[in-house]
Amino acid sequence: MPHKLTFADLVGDTCKPLSGAGHCLDALQLAELLTLLPGWASEDNAIVKSFAFAEYEETLAFVNTVARIAREQDHHPDIAFGYNRCRIAYATHSVGGISLNDFICAAKIEALPRP
């Protein structure tokens, strides 16, 4: 990362095809970027966050919006959801860890309007 990224930088960026461990973020980069995304944490070589909703329709609408972002960015998270909750986990399998693409997508999710 050439300069200190901001939340707006992440939201405005797009995912790029990445391959190889050289694209994995180091612990310092990971910690710095996590400060831009409240509620997100590093867990099991991914960045994760759980979201709560009032009802199933809200949850499903959120999951579908995340799926749209994933399709647009060609970068897909693991998603687990139930009636009023959803857990998103991003990792970049082609690099074997966490990359900038994970943070770009997480920031796009954070920028979504919430009910």
Secondary structure, DSSP 8 states (H G I E B T S, - for coil): --S---HHHHHH-------SGGGS--HHHHHHHHTTSTT-EEETTEEEEEEE-SSHHHHHHHHHHHHHHHHHHT---EEEEETTEEEEEE-BTTTTB--HHHHHHHHHHHTS---
